[in-house]
Amino acid sequence: MRIPRDRRLIILVLIAVVLAAAGIFAFVDRHPDRAEVTVLDEDGTQLGTVSVRVADTGAERYTGLSETDALGPNEGMLFVHETVGTKNYVMRDMAFPIDIVFIGPDKRITAIHHAPTEEPPYDRYTGRGKWVLEVPYNWTTDHDVEVGDRIEIDWPGS
């Protein structure tokens, strides 16, 4: 059976549309705005897991959690930087205290700060890393997380 030329063209266009849509969905799935972060001690024992929003653009990193009213007990934000280096974080317009965890390129924790809410002038919380994890205040203490522990990130961009 021979398919008329105009129908072949319609079929080819439909195939192209389906393939383009599949490509867009595949791209979206590779760049989600949420991830899971698990902290492990040096023996590989799991210390805790948090569900995080991912901030991987300059605008998202600048805003951070400042437009968030509260975090659940195992929620947070993961800041993804393009380069490894010394990072400075402040508690700009924050409604609640947090722990700020700096993570190096080897996914080892390099610094932990317990940051209360503050009024200007803001304290700077400094650390070296590629990633910065913000979690509820004292989450790191409650889960025995220490400098040198390692993280696993379930996120395609990690």
Contact map, one row per residue, 1 for C-alpha under 8 A:
11100000000000000000000000000000000000000000000000000000000000000000000000000000000000000000000000000000000000000000000000000000000000000000000000000000000000
11110000000000000000000000000000000000000000000000000000000000000000000000000000000000000000000000000000000000000000000000000000000000000000000000000000000000
11111011000000000000000000000000000000000000000000000000000000000000000000000000000000000000000000000000000000000000000000000000000000000000000000000000000000
01111111000000000000000000000000000000000000000000000000000000000000000000000000000000000000000000000000000000000000000000000000000000000000000000000000000000
00111111100000000000000000000000000000000000000000000000000000000000000000000000000000000000000000000000000000000000000000000000000000000000000000000000000000
00011111110000000000000000000000000000000000000000000000000000000000000000000000000000000000000000000000000000000000000000000000000000000000000000000000000000
00111111111000000000000000000000000000000000000000000000000000000000000000000000000000000000000000000000000000000000000000000000000000000000000000000000000000
00111111111100000000000000000000000000000000000000000000000000000000000000000000000000000000000000000000000000000000000000000000000000000000000000000000000000
00001111111110000000000000000000000000000000000000000000000000000000000000000000000000000000000000000000000000000000000000000000000000000000000000000000000000
00000111111111000000000000000000000000000000000000000000000000000000000000000000000000000000000000000000000000000000000000000000000000000000000000000000000000
00000011111111100000000000000000000000000000000000000000000000000000000000000000000000000000000000000000000000000000000000000000000000000000000000000000000000
00000001111111110000000000000000000000000000000000000000000000000000000000000000000000000000000000000000000000000000000000000000000000000000000000000000000000
00000000111111111000000000000000000000000000000000000000000000000000000000000000000000000000000000000000000000000000000000000000000000000000000000000000000000
00000000011111111100000000000000000000000000000000000000000000000000000000000000000000000000000000000000000000000000000000000000000000000000000000000000000000
00000000001111111110000000000000000000000000000000000000000000000000000000000000000000000000000000000000000000000000000000000000000000000000000000000000000000
00000000000111111111000000000000000000000000000000000000000000000000000000000000000000000000000000000000000000000000000000000000000000000000000000000000000000
00000000000011111111100000000000000000000000000000000000000000000000000000000000000000000000000000000000000000000000000000000000000000000000000000000000000000
00000000000001111111110000000000000000000000000000000000000000000000000000000000000000000000000000000000000000000000000000000000000000000000000000000000000000
00000000000000111111111000000000000000000000000000000000000000000000000000000000000000000000000000000000000000000000000000000000000000000000000000000000000000
00000000000000011111111100000000000000000000000000000000000000000000000000000000000000000000000000000000000000000000000000000000000000000000000000000000000000
00000000000000001111111110000000000000000000000000000000000000000000000000000000000000000000000000000000000000000000000000000000000000000000000000000000000000
00000000000000000111111111000000000000000000000000000000000000000000000000000000000000000000000000000000000000000000000000000000000000000000000000000000000000
00000000000000000011111111100000000000000000000000000000000000000000000000000000000000000000000000000000000000000000000000000000000000000000000000000000000000
00000000000000000001111111110000000000000000000000000000000000000000000000000000000000000000000000000000000000000000000000000000000000000000000000000000000000
00000000000000000000111111111000000000000000000000000000000000000000000000000000000000000000000000000000000000000000000000000000000000000000000000000000000000
00000000000000000000011111111100000000000000000000000000000000000000000000000000000000000000000000000000000000000000000000000000000000000000000000000000000000
00000000000000000000001111111110000000000000000000000000000000000000000000000000000000000000000000000000000000000000000000000000000000000000000000000000000000
00000000000000000000000111111111000000000000000000000000000000000000000000000000000000000000000000000000000000000000000000000000000000000000000000000000000000
00000000000000000000000011111111000000000000000000000000000000000000000000000000000000000000000000000000000000000000000000000000000000000000000000000000000000
00000000000000000000000001111111000000000000000000000000000000000000000000000000000000000000000000000000000000000000000000000000000000000000000000000000000110
00000000000000000000000000111111100000000000000000000000000000000000000000000000000000000000000000000000000000000000000000000000000000000000000000000000001110
00000000000000000000000000011111111000000000000000000100000000000000000000000000000000000000000000000000000000000000000000000000000000000000000000000000001100
00000000000000000000000000000011111000000000000000001110000000000000000000000000000000000000000000000000000000000000000000000000000000000000000000000000000000
00000000000000000000000000000001111100000000000000111100000000000000000000000000000000000000000000000000000000000000000000000000000000000000000000000000001000
00000000000000000000000000000001111110000000000000111100000000000000000000000000000000000000000000000000000000000000000000000000000000000000000000000000111000
00000000000000000000000000000000011111000000000011110000000000000000000000000000000000000000000000000000000000000000000000000000000000000000000000000000111000
00000000000000000000000000000000001111100000000011110000000000000000000000000000000000000000000000000000000000000000000000000000000000000000000000000011110000
00000000000000000000000000000000000111110000011111000000000000000000000000000000000000000000000000000000000000000000000000000000000000000000000000000011100000
00000000000000000000000000000000000011111000011110000000000000000000000000000000000000000000000000000000000000000000000000000000000000000000000010001111000000
00000000000000000000000000000000000001111111111100000000000000000000000000000000000000000000000000000000000000000000000000000000000000000000000000001111000000
00000000000000000000000000000000000000111111111000000000000000000000000000000000000000000000000000000000000000000000000000000000000000000000000010011100000000
00000000000000000000000000000000000000011111100000000000000000000000000000000000000000000000000000000000000000000000000000000000000000000000000000011100000000
00000000000000000000000000000000000000011111100000000000000000000000000000000000000000000000000000000000000000000000000000000000000000000000000000000000000000
00000000000000000000000000000000000000011111110000000000000000000000000000000000000000000000000000000000000000000000000000000000000000000000000000000000000000
00000000000000000000000000000000000000011111111000000000000000000000000000000000000000000000000000000000000000000000000000000000000000000000000000000000000000
00000000000000000000000000000000000001111001111110000000000000000000000000000000000000000000000000000000000000000000000000000000000000000000000000000000000000
00000000000000000000000000000000000001111000111110000000000000000000000000000000000000000000000000000000000000000000000000000000000000000000001110000000000000
00000000000000000000000000000000000001110000011111000000000000000000000000000000000000000000000000000000000000000000000000000000000000000000001000000000000000
00000000000000000000000000000000000111100000011111100000000000000000000001000000000000000000000000000000000000000000000000000000000000000000000000000000000000
00000000000000000000000000000000000111000000000111110000000000000000000001110000000000000000000000000000000000000000000000000000000000100000000000000000000000
00000000000000000000000000000000011110000000000011111000000000000000000001111000000000000000000000000000000000000000000000000000000000000000000000000000000000
00000000000000000000000000000000011110000000000001111100000000000000000000111100000000000000000000000000000000000000000000000000000000000000000000000000000000
00000000000000000000000000000000111000000000000000111110000000000000000000011100000000000000000000000000000000000000000000000000000000000000000000000000000000
00000000000000000000000000000001111000000000000000011111000000000000000000001111000000000000000000000000000000000000000000000000000000000000000000000000000000
00000000000000000000000000000000100000000000000000001111100110010000000000001111000000000000000000000000000000000000000000000000000000000000000000000000000000
00000000000000000000000000000000000000000000000000000111110110000000000000000011100000000000000000000000000000000000000000000000000000000000000000000000000000
00000000000000000000000000000000000000000000000000000011111110000000000000000001000000000000000000000000000000000000000000000000000000000000000000000000000000
00000000000000000000000000000000000000000000000000000001111111000000000000000000000000000000000000000000000000000000000000000000000000000000000000000000000000
00000000000000000000000000000000000000000000000000000000111111100000000000000000000000000000000000000000000000000000000000000000000000000000000000000000000000
00000000000000000000000000000000000000000000000000000011111111110000000000000000000000000000000000000000000000000000000000000000000000000000000000000000000000
00000000000000000000000000000000000000000000000000000011111111110000000000000010000000000000000000000000000000000000000000000000000000000000000000000000000000
00000000000000000000000000000000000000000000000000000000011111110000000000000000000000000000000000000000000000000000000000000000000000000000000000000000000000
00000000000000000000000000000000000000000000000000000000001111111110000000000000000000000000000000000000000000000000000000000000000000000000000000000000000000
00000000000000000000000000000000000000000000000000000010000111111110000000001010000000000000000000000000000000000000000000000000000000000000000000000000000000
00000000000000000000000000000000000000000000000000000000000000111111000000001000000000000000010000000000000000000000000000000000000000000000000000000000000000
00000000000000000000000000000000000000000000000000000000000000111111000000000000000000000011111000000000000000000000000000000000000000000000000000000000000000
00000000000000000000000000000000000000000000000000000000000000111111100000000000000000000000110000000000000000000000000000000000000000000000000000000000000000
00000000000000000000000000000000000000000000000000000000000000001111111000000000000000000000011000000000000000000000000000000000000000000000000000000000000000
00000000000000000000000000000000000000000000000000000000000000000011111000000000000000000000001100000000000000000000000000000000000000000000000000000000000000
00000000000000000000000000000000000000000000000000000000000000000001111100000000000000000000001100000000000000000000000000000000000000000000000000000000000000
00000000000000000000000000000000000000000000000000000000000000000001111111110000000000000000000000000000000000000000000000000000000000110000000000000000000000
00000000000000000000000000000000000000000000000000000000000000000000011111110000000000000000000000000000000000000000000000000000000000010000000000000000000000
00000000000000000000000000000000000000000000000000000000000000000000001111100000000000000000000000000000000000000000000000000000000000010010000000000000000000
00000000000000000000000000000000000000000000000011100000000000000000001111110000000000000000000000000000000000000000000000000000000000110000000000000000000000
00000000000000000000000000000000000000000000000001110000000000000000001111111000000000000000000000000000000000000000000000000000000000110000000000000000000000
00000000000000000000000000000000000000000000000001111000000000000000001101111100000000000000000000000000000000000000000000000000000011110000000000000000000000
00000000000000000000000000000000000000000000000000111110000000011000000000111110000000000000000000000000000000000000000000000000000011100000000000000000000000
00000000000000000000000000000000000000000000000000011110000000000000000000011111000000000000000000000000000000000000000000000000001111000000000000000000000000
00000000000000000000000000000000000000000000000000000111000010010000000000001111100000000000000000000000000000000000000000000000001110000000000000000000000000
00000000000000000000000000000000000000000000000000000111100000000000000000000111110000000000000000000000000000000000000000000000011100000000000000000000000000
00000000000000000000000000000000000000000000000000000001000000000000000000000011111100000000000000000000000000000000000000000000011000000000000000000000000000
00000000000000000000000000000000000000000000000000000000000000000000000000000001111100000000000000000000000000000000000000000000010000000000000000000000000000
00000000000000000000000000000000000000000000000000000000000000000000000000000000111110000000000000000000000000000000000000000000010000000000000000000000000000
00000000000000000000000000000000000000000000000000000000000000000000000000000000111111000000000000000001100000000000000000000001110000000000000000000000000000
00000000000000000000000000000000000000000000000000000000000000000000000000000000001111100000000000000000000000000000000000000001110000000000000000000000000000
00000000000000000000000000000000000000000000000000000000000000000000000000000000000111110000000000000000000000000000000000000111100000000000000000000000000000
00000000000000000000000000000000000000000000000000000000000000000000000000000000000011111000000000000000000000000000000000000111100000000000000000000000000000
00000000000000000000000000000000000000000000000000000000000000000000000000000000000001111100000000000000000000000000000000011110000000000000000000000000000000
00000000000000000000000000000000000000000000000000000000000000000000000000000000000000111110000000000000000000000000000000011100000000000000000000000000000000
00000000000000000000000000000000000000000000000000000000000000000000000000000000000000011111000000000000000000000000000001111000000000000000000000000000000000
00000000000000000000000000000000000000000000000000000000000000000100000000000000000000001111110000000000000000000011110001100000000000000000000000000000000000
00000000000000000000000000000000000000000000000000000000000000000100000000000000000000000111110000000000000000000000010001000000000000000000000000000000000000
00000000000000000000000000000000000000000000000000000000000000000110000000000000000000000011111000000000000000000000000000000000000000000000000000000000000000
00000000000000000000000000000000000000000000000000000000000000001111000000000000000000000011111110000000000000000000110000000000000000000000000000000000000000
00000000000000000000000000000000000000000000000000000000000000000101110000000000000000000000111110000000000000000000100000000000000000000000000000000000000000
00000000000000000000000000000000000000000000000000000000000000000000110000000000000000000000011111000000000000000001100000000000000000000000000000000000000000
00000000000000000000000000000000000000000000000000000000000000000000000000000000000000000000011111100000000000000111100000000000000000011000000000000000000000
00000000000000000000000000000000000000000000000000000000000000000000000000000000000000000000000111110000000000000111100000000000000001111100000000000000000000
00000000000000000000000000000000000000000000000000000000000000000000000000000000000000000000000011111000000000011110000000000000000001111111000000000000000000
00000000000000000000000000000000000000000000000000000000000000000000000000000000000000000000000001111100000000011110000000001000000111100000000000000000000000
00000000000000000000000000000000000000000000000000000000000000000000000000000000000000000000000000111110000011111000000000000000000111000000000000000000000000
00000000000000000000000000000000000000000000000000000000000000000000000000000000000000000000000000011111000011110000000000000011111110000000000000000000000000
00000000000000000000000000000000000000000000000000000000000000000000000000000000000000000000000000001111111111100000000000000001111110000000000000000000000000
00000000000000000000000000000000000000000000000000000000000000000000000000000000000100000000000000000111111111000000000000000001111000000000000000000000000000
00000000000000000000000000000000000000000000000000000000000000000000000000000000000100000000000000000011111100000000000000000000111000000000000000000000000000
00000000000000000000000000000000000000000000000000000000000000000000000000000000000000000000000000000011111100000000000000000000000000000000000000000000000000
00000000000000000000000000000000000000000000000000000000000000000000000000000000000000000000000000000011111110000000000000000000000000000000000000000111000000
00000000000000000000000000000000000000000000000000000000000000000000000000000000000000000000000000000011111111000000000000000000000000000000000000111110000000
00000000000000000000000000000000000000000000000000000000000000000000000000000000000000000000000000001111001111110000000000000000000000000000000001111110000000
00000000000000000000000000000000000000000000000000000000000000000000000000000000000000000000000000001111000111110000000000000011100000000000000000110000000000
00000000000000000000000000000000000000000000000000000000000000000000000000000000000000000000000000001110000011111000000000000011000000000000000000100000000000
00000000000000000000000000000000000000000000000000000000000000000000000000000000000000000000000000111100000011111100000000000000000000000000000001100000000000
00000000000000000000000000000000000000000000000000000000000000000000000000000000000000000000000000111000000000111110000000001000000000000000000000000000000000
00000000000000000000000000000000000000000000000000000000000000000000000000000000000000000000000011110000000000011111000000000000000000001100000000000000000000
00000000000000000000000000000000000000000000000000000000000000000000000000000000000000000010000011110000000000001111100000001000000000001000000000000000000000
00000000000000000000000000000000000000000000000000000000000000000000000000000000000000000010000111000000000000000111110000000000000000001000000000000000000000
00000000000000000000000000000000000000000000000000000000000000000000000000000000000000000010011111000000000000000011111000000000000000000000000000000000000000
00000000000000000000000000000000000000000000000000000000000000000000000000000000000000000011010000000000000000000001111101100000000000000000000000000000000000
00000000000000000000000000000000000000000000000000000000000000000000000000000000000000000000000000000000000000000000111111000000000000000000000000000000000000
00000000000000000000000000000000000000000000000000000000000000000000000000000000000000000000000000000000000000000000011111000000000000000000000000000000000000
00000000000000000000000000000000000000000000000000000000000000000000000000000000000000000000000000000000000000000000001111100000000000000000000000000000000000
00000000000000000000000000000000000000000000000000000000000000000000000000000000000000000111000000000000000000000000011111110000000000000000000000000000000000
00000000000000000000000000000000000000000000000000000000000000000000000000000000000000000110000000000000000000000000010011111000000000000000000000000000000000
00000000000000000000000000000000000000000000000000000000000000000000000000000000000000011100000000000000000000000000000001111100000000000000000000000000000000
00000000000000000000000000000000000000000000000000000000000000000000000000000000000000011100000000010000000000001010000000111110000000000000000000000000000000
00000000000000000000000000000000000000000000000000000000000000000000000000000000000001111000000000000000000000000000000000011111000000000000000000000000000000
00000000000000000000000000000000000000000000000000000000000000000000000000000000000001110000000000000100000001100000000000001111100000000000000000000000000000
00000000000000000000000000000000000000000000000000000000000000000000000000000000000111100000000000000111000001100000000000000111110000000000000000000000000000
00000000000000000000000000000000000000000000000000000000000000000000000000000000000111100000000000000111100001000000000000000011111100000000000000000000000000
00000000000000000000000000000000000000000000000000000000000000000000000000000001111110000000000000000111100000000000000000000001111100000000000000000000000000
00000000000000000000000000000000000000000000000000000000000000000000000000000111100000000000000000000111100000000000000000000000111110000000000000000000000000
00000000000000000000000000000000000000000000000000000000000000000000000000000111000000000000000000011110000000000000000000000000111111000000000000000000000000
00000000000000000000000000000000000000000000000000000000000000000000000000011110000000000000000000011110000000000000000000000000001111100000000000000000000000
00000000000000000000000000000000000000000000000000000000000000000000000000011100000000000000000001111000000000000000000000000000000111110000000000000000000000
00000000000000000000000000000000000000000000000001000000000000000000001001111000000000000000000001110000000000000000000000000000000011111011000000000000000000
00000000000000000000000000000000000000000000000000000000000000000000001111110000000000000000000011100000000000000000000000000000000001111110000000000000000000
00000000000000000000000000000000000000000000000000000000000000000000000000000000000000000000000011100000000000000111000000000000000000111111000000000000000000
00000000000000000000000000000000000000000000000000000000000000000000000000000000000000000000000001100000000000000100000000000000000000011111110000000000000000
00000000000000000000000000000000000000000000000000000000000000000000000010000000000000000000000000100000000000000000000000000000000000111111111000000000000000
00000000000000000000000000000000000000000000000000000000000000000000000000000000000000000000000000100000000000000000000000000000000000101111111111000000000000
00000000000000000000000000000000000000000000000000000000000000000000000000000000000000000000000000000000000000000000000000000000000000000111111110000000000000
00000000000000000000000000000000000000000000000000000000000000000000000000000000000000000000000000000000000000000000000000000000000000000111111110000000000000
00000000000000000000000000000000000000000000001100000000000000000000000000000000000000000000000000000000000000000000000000000000000000000011111110000000000000
00000000000000000000000000000000000000000000001000000000000000000000000000000000000000000000000000000000000000000000000000000000000000000001111111000000000000
00000000000000000000000000000000000000101000001000000000000000000000000000000000000000000000000000000000000000000000000000000000000000000001111111101000000000
00000000000000000000000000000000000000000000000000000000000000000000000000000000000000000000000000000000000010010000000000000000000000000001000111111000000000
00000000000000000000000000000000000000000000000000000000000000000000000000000000000000000000000000000000000111110000000000000000000000000000000011111000000000
00000000000000000000000000000000000000001100000000000000000000000000000000000000000000000000000000000000000111000000000000000000000000000000000001111100000000
00000000000000000000000000000000000000111100000000000000000000000000000000000000000000000000000000000000000110000000000000000000000000000000000011111110000000
00000000000000000000000000000000000000111100000000000000000000000000000000000000000000000000000000000000001110000000000000000000000000000000000000011111000000
00000000000000000000000000000000000011110000000000000000000000000000000000000000000000000000000000000000001110000000000000000000000000000000000000001111100000
00000000000000000000000000000000000011110000000000000000000000000000000000000000000000000000000000000000001000000000000000000000000000000000000000000111110000
00000000000000000000000000000000001111000000000000000000000000000000000000000000000000000000000000000000000000000000000000000000000000000000000000000011111001
00000000000000000000000000000000001110000000000000000000000000000000000000000000000000000000000000000000000000000000000000000000000000000000000000000001111101
00000000000000000000000000000011011100000000000000000000000000000000000000000000000000000000000000000000000000000000000000000000000000000000000000000000111111
00000000000000000000000000000111000000000000000000000000000000000000000000000000000000000000000000000000000000000000000000000000000000000000000000000000011111
00000000000000000000000000000110000000000000000000000000000000000000000000000000000000000000000000000000000000000000000000000000000000000000000000000000001111
00000000000000000000000000000000000000000000000000000000000000000000000000000000000000000000000000000000000000000000000000000000000000000000000000000000111111
